Amino acid sequence: MDYVSALIPPVVMAVAFTALIVTMVKSQGGANKSKEDAAVDAALAARAEDEAPAPARETA
């Protein structure tokens, strides 16, 4: 019976990993693609705004 207890953790991890991969593949594209793309575009735009150099002030 030791072999059963030794095999349970790897089998559970394999099942969990397979479920994770299936979920990731199913969530790609489709109806959610435009929402995901919009979220990424908004995050990139916000980051670009934060990293843009401030306009130089004229001290004339």
Biopython code that builds the backbone (N, CA, C, O; Angstrom):
import numpy as np
from Bio.PDB.StructureBuilder import StructureBuilder

atoms = [
    (1, "MET", "N", (0.806, -1.206, 0.000)),
    (1, "MET", "CA", (0.000, 0.000, 0.000)),
    (1, "MET", "C", (0.847, 1.267, 0.000)),
    (1, "MET", "O", (0.330, 2.361, -0.226)),
    (2, "ASP", "N", (2.140, 1.126, 0.251)),
    (2, "ASP", "CA", (3.004, 2.309, 0.221)),
    (2, "ASP", "C", (3.059, 2.918, -1.172)),
    (2, "ASP", "O", (3.171, 4.136, -1.312)),
    (3, "TYR", "N", (2.980, 2.083, -2.203)),
    (3, "TYR", "CA", (3.047, 2.607, -3.554)),
    (3, "TYR", "C", (1.829, 3.466, -3.876)),
    (3, "TYR", "O", (1.933, 4.409, -4.661)),
    (4, "VAL", "N", (0.668, 3.152, -3.278)),
    (4, "VAL", "CA", (-0.529, 3.971, -3.514)),
    (4, "VAL", "C", (-0.336, 5.350, -2.899)),
    (4, "VAL", "O", (-0.632, 6.358, -3.541)),
    (5, "SER", "N", (0.148, 5.410, -1.682)),
    (5, "SER", "CA", (0.356, 6.709, -1.026)),
    (5, "SER", "C", (1.489, 7.483, -1.697)),
    (5, "SER", "O", (1.513, 8.712, -1.633)),
    (6, "ALA", "N", (2.420, 6.789, -2.333)),
    (6, "ALA", "CA", (3.498, 7.475, -3.042)),
    (6, "ALA", "C", (3.013, 8.033, -4.380)),
    (6, "ALA", "O", (3.561, 9.024, -4.862)),
    (7, "LEU", "N", (2.002, 7.420, -4.986)),
    (7, "LEU", "CA", (1.508, 7.866, -6.295)),
    (7, "LEU", "C", (0.424, 8.940, -6.207)),
    (7, "LEU", "O", (0.193, 9.653, -7.184)),
    (8, "ILE", "N", (-0.234, 9.069, -5.077)),
    (8, "ILE", "CA", (-1.351, 10.023, -4.972)),
    (8, "ILE", "C", (-0.905, 11.471, -5.215)),
    (8, "ILE", "O", (-1.536, 12.145, -6.030)),
    (9, "PRO", "N", (0.130, 11.986, -4.567)),
    (9, "PRO", "CA", (0.506, 13.389, -4.816)),
    (9, "PRO", "C", (0.842, 13.702, -6.279)),
    (9, "PRO", "O", (0.369, 14.715, -6.794)),
    (10, "PRO", "N", (1.636, 12.877, -6.968)),
    (10, "PRO", "CA", (1.909, 13.207, -8.372)),
    (10, "PRO", "C", (0.664, 13.145, -9.248)),
    (10, "PRO", "O", (0.520, 13.940, -10.178)),
    (11, "VAL", "N", (-0.225, 12.221, -8.964)),
    (11, "VAL", "CA", (-1.454, 12.113, -9.758)),
    (11, "VAL", "C", (-2.334, 13.333, -9.524)),
    (11, "VAL", "O", (-2.902, 13.877, -10.471)),
    (12, "VAL", "N", (-2.451, 13.762, -8.287)),
    (12, "VAL", "CA", (-3.255, 14.948, -7.977)),
    (12, "VAL", "C", (-2.664, 16.175, -8.652)),
    (12, "VAL", "O", (-3.398, 16.987, -9.215)),
    (13, "MET", "N", (-1.346, 16.318, -8.603)),
    (13, "MET", "CA", (-0.707, 17.464, -9.244)),
    (13, "MET", "C", (-0.874, 17.411, -10.765)),
    (13, "MET", "O", (-1.069, 18.449, -11.398)),
    (14, "ALA", "N", (-0.801, 16.237, -11.349)),
    (14, "ALA", "CA", (-0.981, 16.119, -12.792)),
    (14, "ALA", "C", (-2.396, 16.505, -13.200)),
    (14, "ALA", "O", (-2.590, 17.181, -14.211)),
    (15, "VAL", "N", (-3.377, 16.082, -12.424)),
    (15, "VAL", "CA", (-4.771, 16.432, -12.722)),
    (15, "VAL", "C", (-4.970, 17.939, -12.575)),
    (15, "VAL", "O", (-5.616, 18.561, -13.418)),
    (16, "ALA", "N", (-4.420, 18.529, -11.516)),
    (16, "ALA", "CA", (-4.563, 19.970, -11.298)),
    (16, "ALA", "C", (-3.871, 20.757, -12.410)),
    (16, "ALA", "O", (-4.406, 21.761, -12.881)),
    (17, "PHE", "N", (-2.695, 20.317, -12.830)),
    (17, "PHE", "CA", (-1.974, 20.997, -13.899)),
    (17, "PHE", "C", (-2.744, 20.913, -15.209)),
    (17, "PHE", "O", (-2.840, 21.896, -15.944)),
    (18, "THR", "N", (-3.288, 19.747, -15.497)),
    (18, "THR", "CA", (-4.083, 19.581, -16.718)),
    (18, "THR", "C", (-5.303, 20.490, -16.691)),
    (18, "THR", "O", (-5.630, 21.113, -17.701)),
    (19, "ALA", "N", (-5.979, 20.575, -15.552)),
    (19, "ALA", "CA", (-7.144, 21.458, -15.431)),
    (19, "ALA", "C", (-6.734, 22.917, -15.635)),
    (19, "ALA", "O", (-7.462, 23.679, -16.271)),
    (20, "LEU", "N", (-5.586, 23.307, -15.104)),
    (20, "LEU", "CA", (-5.098, 24.673, -15.274)),
    (20, "LEU", "C", (-4.830, 24.986, -16.744)),
    (20, "LEU", "O", (-5.225, 26.042, -17.238)),
    (21, "ILE", "N", (-4.170, 24.087, -17.430)),
    (21, "ILE", "CA", (-3.867, 24.302, -18.842)),
    (21, "ILE", "C", (-5.148, 24.365, -19.671)),
    (21, "ILE", "O", (-5.276, 25.216, -20.551)),
    (22, "VAL", "N", (-6.090, 23.475, -19.395)),
    (22, "VAL", "CA", (-7.366, 23.478, -20.129)),
    (22, "VAL", "C", (-8.095, 24.798, -19.905)),
    (22, "VAL", "O", (-8.642, 25.369, -20.848)),
    (23, "THR", "N", (-8.108, 25.286, -18.675)),
    (23, "THR", "CA", (-8.761, 26.562, -18.368)),
    (23, "THR", "C", (-8.085, 27.713, -19.098)),
    (23, "THR", "O", (-8.762, 28.598, -19.623)),
    (24, "MET", "N", (-6.758, 27.710, -19.137)),
    (24, "MET", "CA", (-6.034, 28.777, -19.827)),
    (24, "MET", "C", (-6.317, 28.753, -21.323)),
    (24, "MET", "O", (-6.509, 29.805, -21.932)),
    (25, "VAL", "N", (-6.346, 27.581, -21.915)),
    (25, "VAL", "CA", (-6.587, 27.482, -23.350)),
    (25, "VAL", "C", (-8.007, 27.907, -23.682)),
    (25, "VAL", "O", (-8.236, 28.589, -24.681)),
    (26, "LYS", "N", (-8.965, 27.507, -22.845)),
    (26, "LYS", "CA", (-10.365, 27.875, -23.106)),
    (26, "LYS", "C", (-10.599, 29.367, -22.967)),
    (26, "LYS", "O", (-11.464, 29.917, -23.648)),
    (27, "SER", "N", (-9.848, 30.037, -22.098)),
    (27, "SER", "CA", (-10.089, 31.461, -21.867)),
    (27, "SER", "C", (-9.409, 32.350, -22.899)),
    (27, "SER", "O", (-9.609, 33.564, -22.887)),
    (28, "GLN", "N", (-8.618, 31.778, -23.780)),
    (28, "GLN", "CA", (-7.945, 32.575, -24.808)),
    (28, "GLN", "C", (-8.893, 32.834, -25.964)),
    (28, "GLN", "O", (-9.598, 31.933, -26.419)),
    (29, "GLY", "N", (-8.902, 34.066, -26.432)),
    (29, "GLY", "CA", (-9.709, 34.408, -27.594)),
    (29, "GLY", "C", (-11.192, 34.393, -27.287)),
    (29, "GLY", "O", (-11.593, 34.505, -26.128)),
    (30, "GLY", "N", (-11.994, 34.258, -28.303)),
    (30, "GLY", "CA", (-13.442, 34.191, -28.135)),
    (30, "GLY", "C", (-14.029, 35.515, -27.712)),
    (30, "GLY", "O", (-13.514, 36.581, -28.052)),
    (31, "ALA", "N", (-15.117, 35.435, -26.965)),
    (31, "ALA", "CA", (-15.854, 36.626, -26.555)),
    (31, "ALA", "C", (-15.055, 37.484, -25.579)),
    (31, "ALA", "O", (-15.260, 38.696, -25.520)),
    (32, "ASN", "N", (-14.155, 36.881, -24.818)),
    (32, "ASN", "CA", (-13.397, 37.641, -23.816)),
    (32, "ASN", "C", (-12.185, 38.346, -24.406)),
    (32, "ASN", "O", (-11.565, 39.167, -23.729)),
    (33, "LYS", "N", (-11.837, 38.048, -25.639)),
    (33, "LYS", "CA", (-10.619, 38.611, -26.219)),
    (33, "LYS", "C", (-10.647, 40.131, -26.247)),
    (33, "LYS", "O", (-9.646, 40.764, -25.909)),
    (34, "SER", "N", (-11.752, 40.730, -26.636)),
    (34, "SER", "CA", (-11.795, 42.195, -26.718)),
    (34, "SER", "C", (-11.690, 42.828, -25.334)),
    (34, "SER", "O", (-11.064, 43.877, -25.181)),
    (35, "LYS", "N", (-12.301, 42.198, -24.316)),
    (35, "LYS", "CA", (-12.188, 42.728, -22.957)),
    (35, "LYS", "C", (-10.749, 42.633, -22.463)),
    (35, "LYS", "O", (-10.245, 43.568, -21.840)),
    (36, "GLU", "N", (-10.084, 41.511, -22.735)),
    (36, "GLU", "CA", (-8.707, 41.349, -22.305)),
    (36, "GLU", "C", (-7.800, 42.338, -23.022)),
    (36, "GLU", "O", (-6.930, 42.950, -22.403)),
    (37, "ASP", "N", (-8.004, 42.498, -24.333)),
    (37, "ASP", "CA", (-7.186, 43.432, -25.092)),
    (37, "ASP", "C", (-7.394, 44.862, -24.601)),
    (37, "ASP", "O", (-6.432, 45.622, -24.495)),
    (38, "ALA", "N", (-8.623, 45.232, -24.302)),
    (38, "ALA", "CA", (-8.907, 46.584, -23.811)),
    (38, "ALA", "C", (-8.246, 46.814, -22.457)),
    (38, "ALA", "O", (-7.722, 47.898, -22.203)),
    (39, "ALA", "N", (-8.264, 45.817, -21.594)),
    (39, "ALA", "CA", (-7.641, 45.952, -20.278)),
    (39, "ALA", "C", (-6.133, 46.117, -20.408)),
    (39, "ALA", "O", (-5.536, 46.939, -19.712)),
    (40, "VAL", "N", (-5.516, 45.347, -21.287)),
    (40, "VAL", "CA", (-4.074, 45.457, -21.494)),
    (40, "VAL", "C", (-3.732, 46.804, -22.111)),
    (40, "VAL", "O", (-2.766, 47.445, -21.696)),
    (41, "ASP", "N", (-4.505, 47.241, -23.092)),
    (41, "ASP", "CA", (-4.249, 48.541, -23.715)),
    (41, "ASP", "C", (-4.365, 49.676, -22.700)),
    (41, "ASP", "O", (-3.557, 50.605, -22.713)),
    (42, "ALA", "N", (-5.366, 49.606, -21.822)),
    (42, "ALA", "CA", (-5.534, 50.637, -20.799)),
    (42, "ALA", "C", (-4.357, 50.633, -19.826)),
    (42, "ALA", "O", (-3.870, 51.693, -19.435)),
    (43, "ALA", "N", (-3.904, 49.450, -19.440)),
    (43, "ALA", "CA", (-2.770, 49.366, -18.517)),
    (43, "ALA", "C", (-1.501, 49.900, -19.166)),
    (43, "ALA", "O", (-0.728, 50.608, -18.521)),
    (44, "LEU", "N", (-1.277, 49.569, -20.432)),
    (44, "LEU", "CA", (-0.091, 50.071, -21.121)),
    (44, "LEU", "C", (-0.150, 51.584, -21.308)),
    (44, "LEU", "O", (0.872, 52.259, -21.190)),
    (45, "ALA", "N", (-1.331, 52.125, -21.597)),
    (45, "ALA", "CA", (-1.472, 53.569, -21.752)),
    (45, "ALA", "C", (-1.208, 54.287, -20.428)),
    (45, "ALA", "O", (-0.556, 55.330, -20.401)),
    (46, "ALA", "N", (-1.715, 53.724, -19.337)),
    (46, "ALA", "CA", (-1.491, 54.337, -18.025)),
    (46, "ALA", "C", (-0.012, 54.302, -17.667)),
    (46, "ALA", "O", (0.520, 55.261, -17.108)),
    (47, "ARG", "N", (0.640, 53.210, -17.986)),
    (47, "ARG", "CA", (2.066, 53.104, -17.686)),
    (47, "ARG", "C", (2.869, 54.083, -18.542)),
    (47, "ARG", "O", (3.824, 54.694, -18.061)),
    (48, "ALA", "N", (2.483, 54.231, -19.806)),
    (48, "ALA", "CA", (3.185, 55.158, -20.692)),
    (48, "ALA", "C", (3.022, 56.593, -20.196)),
    (48, "ALA", "O", (3.958, 57.388, -20.280)),
    (49, "GLU", "N", (1.851, 56.925, -19.686)),
    (49, "GLU", "CA", (1.620, 58.271, -19.135)),
    (49, "GLU", "C", (2.505, 58.510, -17.922)),
    (49, "GLU", "O", (3.080, 59.587, -17.763)),
    (50, "ASP", "N", (2.610, 57.492, -17.063)),
    (50, "ASP", "CA", (3.418, 57.639, -15.853)),
    (50, "ASP", "C", (4.901, 57.773, -16.174)),
    (50, "ASP", "O", (5.630, 58.466, -15.465)),
    (51, "GLU", "N", (5.346, 57.121, -17.226)),
    (51, "GLU", "CA", (6.772, 57.131, -17.543)),
    (51, "GLU", "C", (7.164, 58.277, -18.484)),
    (51, "GLU", "O", (8.353, 58.513, -18.701)),
    (52, "ALA", "N", (6.192, 58.983, -19.038)),
    (52, "ALA", "CA", (6.504, 60.080, -19.967)),
    (52, "ALA", "C", (7.183, 61.208, -19.196)),
    (52, "ALA", "O", (6.773, 61.542, -18.084)),
    (53, "PRO", "N", (8.220, 61.793, -19.791)),
    (53, "PRO", "CA", (8.890, 62.892, -19.096)),
    (53, "PRO", "C", (7.996, 64.114, -19.035)),
    (53, "PRO", "O", (7.228, 64.382, -19.960)),
    (54, "ALA", "N", (8.098, 64.848, -17.949)),
    (54, "ALA", "CA", (7.299, 66.054, -17.776)),
    (54, "ALA", "C", (7.808, 67.123, -18.733)),
    (54, "ALA", "O", (9.010, 67.194, -18.993)),
    (55, "PRO", "N", (6.921, 67.952, -19.258)),
    (55, "PRO", "CA", (7.369, 69.011, -20.162)),
    (55, "PRO", "C", (8.302, 69.978, -19.426)),
    (55, "PRO", "O", (8.091, 70.305, -18.258)),
    (56, "ALA", "N", (9.326, 70.421, -20.134)),
    (56, "ALA", "CA", (10.292, 71.340, -19.516)),
    (56, "ALA", "C", (9.655, 72.711, -19.315)),
    (56, "ALA", "O", (8.931, 73.218, -20.172)),
    (57, "ARG", "N", (9.946, 73.291, -18.159)),
    (57, "ARG", "CA", (9.426, 74.622, -17.880)),
    (57, "ARG", "C", (10.390, 75.675, -18.431)),
    (57, "ARG", "O", (11.610, 75.518, -18.392)),
    (58, "GLU", "N", (9.795, 76.746, -18.943)),
    (58, "GLU", "CA", (10.621, 77.841, -19.426)),
    (58, "GLU", "C", (10.783, 78.850, -18.296)),
    (58, "GLU", "O", (9.803, 79.264, -17.678)),
    (59, "THR", "N", (12.007, 79.235, -18.034)),
    (59, "THR", "CA", (12.275, 80.186, -16.939)),
    (59, "THR", "C", (12.759, 81.520, -17.514)),
    (59, "THR", "O", (13.733, 82.088, -17.020)),
    (60, "ALA", "N", (12.106, 82.008, -18.523)),
    (60, "ALA", "CA", (12.567, 83.255, -19.155)),
    (60, "ALA", "C", (11.992, 84.454, -18.523)),
    (60, "ALA", "O", (12.285, 85.573, -18.944)),
]
sb = StructureBuilder()
sb.init_structure("model")
sb.init_model(0)
sb.init_chain("A")
sb.init_seg("    ")
for serial, (resi, resn, name, xyz) in enumerate(atoms, 1):
    if name == "N":
        sb.init_residue(resn, " ", resi, " ")
    sb.init_atom(name, np.array(xyz, "f"), 0.0, 1.0, " ", f" {name:<3s}", serial, name[0])
structure = sb.get_structure()
